[in-house]
Amino acid sequence: MRIVFMGTPDFAVPSLVALHEAGHTIVAAYTQPPRPAGRGKKLQRSPVQREAENRHIPVRHPVSLKDAKAQGEFAALEADVAVVAAYGLILPQAVLDAPKHGCLNVHASLLPRWRGAAPIQRAVLAGDNVTGVTIMQMEAGLDTGPMLATARTPIEDKTAGELTEELAEIGAQLMAGTLEDLAALHPVSQDDADASYAPKIDKAEARIDWSHGAEAIERQVRAFAPFPGAWFELDGERIKVLKAQVIAREGKAGTTLDDALTIACGYAALRPTRIQRAGKPAMDVDAFLRGKAVPAGASVG
């Protein structure tokens, strides 16, 4: 097939690789433009752009697809299908209609649950037992199109970062198989009554509120690991919690219960096991406590 690939972050790269290695012709890779990042704010190419260039796939990064010129250039590629994975731009109807078989999306949830920008984090926060990937025929609505294929995986104690890597690989193989069987697949409409929305993560959500139950806070830690990182303040310093465990102890919320940094919550307690101080690499809590003793009864914010 002649494929236009549209994606930007690491999540999209396995799908690009799988389609290229399956022998499809990737006529172009659309991705977000290079953005300033890191020290010195040098322009950084997206993960998809780097992978596409390594494979000698032409790269395009229009700022918008709303103008007629960009839409005409897209249509001129005469693609059989466009494959979209976390691209980052809304596709106008002219773009959706241009490929012979339309545009197919690799979405990291079991639709119609968690439509929107942050399905993995929202599934973890909500305490869902399973998540997965849906291959969807795109239409004008936000993740509302008919479904062609799904695959499931248990969430267990995985972080959002770990799930993202796992779902990226699952989605890549599911999309490759979908294209292979495309003529035989029958799209299934989503039931809007079962839909839920996964809005983009606001950094303000990452601050830990110790009045909440320990299980909810532990999910918050996993949902925001590695980014933006659930955090609290200790002696005026911001501490990100990357891993933690629930402890069956009670006390005044926001107060340490021992010298192992076990912190009382609204219900039960949480013991961070891996943390990150501002401007420092991640470290185990035991190593942190060797350099900074935190006695029982200390208050955290």
Buried (B, 14 or more C-beta within 10 A) or exposed (E): BBBBBBBBBBBBBBBBBBBBEBEBEBBBBBBBEEEEEEEEEEEEBBBBBBBBEEEEBEBBBBEEBBEEEBBEBBBEBEBBBBBBBBBBBEBBEBBBEBBEBBBBBBBBBBBBBBBBBBBBBBBBBBEBEEBBBBBBBBBEEEBBBBBBBBBEBEBEEBBBBBBBBBBBBBBBBBBBBBBEEBEEBEEBEBEEEEBBBBEEBEEEBBBBEBEBBBBBBBBBBBBBBBEBBBBBEBEEEBBBBBBBBBBEBBBEBBBBBBEBBBBBBBBBBBBBBBBBBEEEEBBBBEEBBEEEEBEEEBEBE
